[in-house]
Amino acid sequence: MTGPVVVLSAVGAPPDAQRIARALVEERLAACVNVVPGVVSIYRWKGVVEKEDELLLVIKTIGERVEQLKARLLQLHPYELPEVVVIPIGGGHAPYLEWLAEQVRPLS
């Protein structure tokens, strides 16, 4: 996968969301992470329908960094089975997408 992508993941506690977002940006795996509060998730887990208040992490990166981002996200995430959904960005404001790509390029 190449080009800009959005990775979605939900987390239950604000401190976890902040810790994960900061680490991904500091490590240049993400250009930006939006922490969206007020998400209510209803899902089936181990045969039981659950309802949880969560925060949604909207993570912007490039496809070339997804596998590294995913590995790090799984290390940092407190859930037994973290959500990691990758959505390609089909278009957008070119200067923003160029900035995004620049922020996640590994330092030489």
PLY file of the C-alpha trace (Angstrom):
ply
format ascii 1.0
element vertex 108
property float x
property float y
property float z
element edge 107
property int vertex1
property int vertex2
end_header
0.00 0.00 0.00
1.30 3.45 -0.88
0.11 7.01 -0.49
-1.75 8.68 2.35
-3.98 6.63 4.64
-6.09 7.02 7.76
-5.82 4.38 10.47
-8.65 4.09 12.98
-8.38 2.64 16.46
-10.52 3.07 19.57
-9.30 3.19 23.16
-11.14 3.38 26.47
-9.18 5.84 28.59
-8.01 9.40 27.82
-4.50 8.80 29.24
-4.07 5.80 26.90
-5.29 7.84 23.93
-2.86 10.67 24.69
0.06 8.28 25.29
-0.52 6.38 22.05
-1.09 9.52 19.95
2.06 11.22 21.27
4.24 8.14 20.76
3.09 7.62 17.16
3.75 11.25 16.24
7.06 11.49 18.14
8.27 8.30 16.44
7.28 9.71 13.00
4.85 6.86 12.39
1.97 9.33 12.20
1.84 12.93 11.01
-1.17 13.69 13.17
-3.53 11.82 15.48
-6.96 13.22 16.27
-8.32 12.04 19.60
-12.10 12.13 19.28
-14.00 11.81 22.58
-17.61 10.80 23.04
-17.60 7.62 20.96
-19.99 4.92 22.13
-19.12 1.47 20.83
-21.58 -1.42 20.82
-20.04 -4.75 19.86
-20.13 -8.46 20.53
-17.20 -9.77 22.59
-16.90 -13.38 23.70
-20.60 -13.98 23.02
-21.89 -10.95 24.92
-23.10 -7.65 23.48
-21.10 -4.89 25.17
-21.40 -1.10 25.29
-18.38 1.07 26.09
-17.51 4.74 26.06
-14.34 5.14 23.99
-12.13 7.67 22.27
-11.46 7.27 18.56
-7.90 7.70 17.31
-7.86 9.04 13.74
-4.27 8.45 12.68
-2.86 9.99 9.49
0.17 8.36 7.88
1.31 6.87 4.57
0.85 3.33 3.37
4.58 2.69 3.40
4.56 3.18 7.21
1.41 1.18 8.01
3.09 -2.06 9.04
5.48 -0.26 11.41
2.63 1.84 12.77
0.47 -1.22 13.27
3.22 -3.08 15.14
3.84 -0.11 17.43
0.12 0.50 17.98
-0.33 -3.12 19.03
2.57 -2.75 21.50
1.12 0.42 23.02
-2.57 -0.50 23.05
-4.11 -1.80 26.29
-6.86 -3.89 24.62
-6.62 -7.63 24.11
-7.84 -7.16 20.53
-7.20 -3.58 19.34
-9.04 -2.16 16.38
-6.70 -1.32 13.48
-8.55 -0.31 10.31
-6.64 1.24 7.40
-8.49 3.46 4.92
-6.71 4.80 1.81
-7.12 8.54 1.20
-8.23 8.92 -2.41
-7.70 12.65 -2.61
-7.56 15.84 -0.63
-5.79 19.17 -0.28
-2.44 18.52 -2.00
-0.34 20.75 0.29
-1.76 18.97 3.36
-1.08 15.54 1.88
2.49 16.60 1.03
2.97 17.82 4.62
1.57 14.53 5.90
4.04 12.49 3.83
6.95 14.68 4.89
6.19 14.21 8.60
6.37 10.42 8.48
9.47 10.02 6.32
12.20 8.33 8.34
15.06 10.67 9.24
18.25 9.89 7.37
0 1
1 2
2 3
3 4
4 5
5 6
6 7
7 8
8 9
9 10
10 11
11 12
12 13
13 14
14 15
15 16
16 17
17 18
18 19
19 20
20 21
21 22
22 23
23 24
24 25
25 26
26 27
27 28
28 29
29 30
30 31
31 32
32 33
33 34
34 35
35 36
36 37
37 38
38 39
39 40
40 41
41 42
42 43
43 44
44 45
45 46
46 47
47 48
48 49
49 50
50 51
51 52
52 53
53 54
54 55
55 56
56 57
57 58
58 59
59 60
60 61
61 62
62 63
63 64
64 65
65 66
66 67
67 68
68 69
69 70
70 71
71 72
72 73
73 74
74 75
75 76
76 77
77 78
78 79
79 80
80 81
81 82
82 83
83 84
84 85
85 86
86 87
87 88
88 89
89 90
90 91
91 92
92 93
93 94
94 95
95 96
96 97
97 98
98 99
99 100
100 101
101 102
102 103
103 104
104 105
105 106
106 107
